[in-house]
Amino acid sequence: MYGDHLETVCGCVVGGAGPAGMGLLFNALKSGAMPELAKEGLIIVDASPTPGTGRLGDYRITANSVGDVFLDCLRDPALRDVFEPLEHSPAYWRIRRQAQSAPQLADVAELLAEASTLVLDFIVEHYGVKLWTSTTITEVVSHDDEYQVWVESEGRSRRIRCRAVVLNLGGRQDPQHLLDSLADQGLAVPPSSRVLSADVLLRMNGVQLRDYFAPTLARKGRVSVVGGSHSAFSVLENLADALEFAGLKEVTLVHRSPIRLFYETAQAAIEAGYPFDPLKDVCPVSGRVNRSGGLRYRALDVGREALSNGHIGKTGVRVQLLQTQNGPEGHYESARDALAESDVVVQCTGYQPLLPTLNYAGGGAIRLMEVKGGLDSDPSGCPLDSHGQRLYGLHLFGLGAGLGVDPRLGSEASFDGRIYGVWQFHHDASGAVIDAVLQRLQQPVLQPVSLSRKQVASRDEQRHPFLWPVLANAQT
Ligand SMILES: Cc1cc2nc3c(=O)[nH]c(=O)nc-3n(C[C@H](O)[C@H](O)[C@H](O)COP(=O)(O)OP(=O)(O)OC[C@H]3O[C@@H](n4cnc5c(N)ncnc54)[C@H](O)[C@@H]3O)c2cc1C
């Protein structure tokens, strides 16, 4: 096969098969790139026994897009045969019925899990791809023109040598990141308060939330949420729903810049009385207001209510919105006092990428350069190290890493974060990564790392026009 049992050699490792890693695999299959990607050997490594959806289904919230956006990831002629069994899937039909509304992420994840299993089985069988489940990537070493990926499974360690690594292990919310960003604004959280990440909170059920907040509610302690994105408004709603009848009266939302709302057109925003900057907040390609950075769907409803009447959804829980940068008079001081008095501070200030230990072969840790919202990488997710050197052959674009806005697709000028979402993973983001990986695999190697392996059947001749009626009818 690909080498002996202690060292394996292949062309590419896909590390992490959550929505980002799977997006790349779906895209490679539908674009016809899979034979080339798997030619020198492709190993998929994931810590989970059942990879495919990562954390997405654990969040107890609705999606920030309509169901059809997820169906669109499955809708392609090249995937027709692979996905035929989904026609009998209740998860598929649940999303289909919500094609024009935002489904629960748990339902989205169920569909993606089923679709991922079909894709993984297919590429293992037809392209000789190796799938290593329950296997954790512990270290990635950059060595000349190749990478060494150290993995652990059932207490055993082994090494994969490869030319390209696509590394999407998910994201994390480092509390220090929150404290540093508050400190930059002259704000602080007292050592006595508990910092809870939105990532953890959004995965808690009502009972877990009531348990966690019981001591705070008992002493009538203050709860502050820091951030102004989707996560922040999802957190507000989950807190109010779970804790209203346990005694929660008010939550403070501390946000740096104005809360941005999404509108399909500038006219719709004007009619709703929403103030926006026609130059900075409108996407020149689509004409949408706050296309990248605006709240959508359920978070939009919660945001609108909060801005207009100071309540969270339809509950009786109040929310005080405090803008710390260029906000109304007194907001900064009130935010400083609120944080100083808070018993619990919920961190909704974005993600950092979850990374294994990264080292250079000669010794020394690799530190990846960060920008607002993710990593400083090129359009193919290839990052810079702290010396400004590009790490050719390494690609990250999932949660915590993200990609910069593609000007061809458009965005609003005021948005300076990184873009990530399931649709992007399955389309533009992974498309650029596939191109870059294939280009690298075609370049001559300094030291040959590939072993000969059996040819796998090309799928090109199997590609027929896609007519599976159920998916074909779903609206884009
Ligand atoms: C609260 C929240 C809501 C979101 N809602 C939406 C939405 O509505 N629509 C949308 O399009 N996007 C949404 N996103 C953005 C994004 O689509 C999800 O975060 C998505 O789960 C990110 O996928 P990922 O593959 O980058 O990471 P993850 O989902 O975290 O998957 C990581 C994968 O890597 C594996 N892994 C982790 N560590 C290791 C290791 N050391 N070795 C091997 N494998 C490992 C895991 O088992 C997992 O399979 C949301 C994000 C958040 C945080």
The ligand as a Gaussian input file, in Angstrom:
#p B3LYP/6-31G(d) Opt

LIG

0 1
 C      -21.973000      28.822000      16.367000
 C      -21.685000      28.642000      14.920000
 C      -22.723000      28.587000      13.991000
 C      -22.451000      28.422000      12.648000
 N      -23.493000      28.403000      11.778000
 C      -23.240000      28.229000      10.461000
 C      -24.324000      28.206000       9.521000
 O      -25.470000      28.359000       9.884000
 N      -24.040000      28.023000       8.209000
 C      -22.758000      27.870000       7.778000
 O      -22.553000      27.705000       6.587000
 N      -21.713000      27.909000       8.632000
 C      -21.917000      28.089000       9.961000
 N      -20.860000      28.135000      10.824000
 C      -19.472000      28.171000      10.294000
 C      -18.889000      26.804000       9.906000
 O      -19.587000      26.263000       8.806000
 C      -18.895000      25.787000      11.037000
 O      -18.199000      26.287000      12.131000
 C      -18.236000      24.454000      10.632000
 O      -18.494000      23.489000      11.628000
 C      -16.720000      24.599000      10.461000
 O      -16.218000      23.433000       9.898000
 P      -14.699000      22.986000      10.120000
 O      -14.530000      21.744000       9.313000
 O      -13.808000      24.126000       9.865000
 O      -14.576000      22.661000      11.698000
 P      -15.306000      21.603000      12.611000
 O      -16.752000      21.550000      12.350000
 O      -14.905000      21.894000      14.012000
 O      -14.658000      20.194000      12.178000
 C      -13.315000      19.891000      12.475000
 C      -13.024000      18.443000      12.148000
 O      -11.654000      18.177000      12.468000
 C      -11.553000      17.009000      13.273000
 N      -10.416000      17.181000      14.165000
 C      -10.270000      18.071000      15.176000
 N       -9.044000      17.950000      15.735000
 C       -8.410000      16.977000      15.065000
 C       -7.088000      16.399000      15.143000
 N       -6.179000      16.840000      16.020000
 N       -6.764000      15.405000      14.291000
 C       -7.670000      14.961000      13.362000
 N       -8.913000      15.485000      13.242000
 C       -9.278000      16.472000      14.069000
 C      -12.893000      16.919000      14.003000
 O      -13.169000      15.562000      14.372000
 C      -13.864000      17.455000      12.944000
 O      -14.319000      16.423000      12.100000
 C      -21.103000      28.294000      12.187000
 C      -20.071000      28.351000      13.119000
 C      -20.352000      28.526000      14.465000
 C      -19.209000      28.590000      15.427000

